[in-house]
Amino acid sequence: MHHPEFKMKIKLILNECTKIVRIHFIWAFYLIYNLRKLLHKTLVNEMLT
C-alpha cells in the first residue's frame, strides 16, 4: 500500500519531467531545423561559386 502523498509526489515529479523533456525536444528540433537550413545554404553557395 502506498501513501497518498507519496503518489502525489511521484505525479508531480513525472509532470515536471514531461515538461522538461517537451521543452528540450522542441529546442532540439528547432536547432536541427536551423542547422539543416544553414547547411543547405552553404552547400548551395559552394556549388554556385
N, C-alpha and C positions, 0 to 999 in steps of 0.2 A: 504493500500500500504506500502510495506517495502522499506527501503533504500537499495541500492545495497551493501553498505559497511556493513550494519547490516547482510545481508545474507552471505557475505563473512566471517564475524566474526563467525557466527554460524557454517559455514562449517569448518573453521579452528579448532574450539573447538571440533566439532564432530570427526574430523580426529585425533586430539590428544587423545581423549577419546578411540577411537577404537584401537589406537596404544598401549595405556597403558593397556587396557583390554586384548589385544592379548598377550602382554608380561607376564602379570600376569597369564593368562590361561596356557601358555606354562610352566611357572615356577611352577605353582601348579601341572600340570600334571607330570612334572619331579620329583617333591617332592613325590607325591603319588606313582609313579612308583618305586622310590628308597626305600621308606618305605615298600612297599609290598615285594620287594626283600629281604630287611633286615628281615622283619617278617618271611618270608618263611624260610630263612636261620636259624634263631634262633629256629623256630619250629622244623625243621629237626634235628638240633643239640640236642634239648631237647629229641626228640624221640629216637635218637641214644644212648644217654648216660643213 
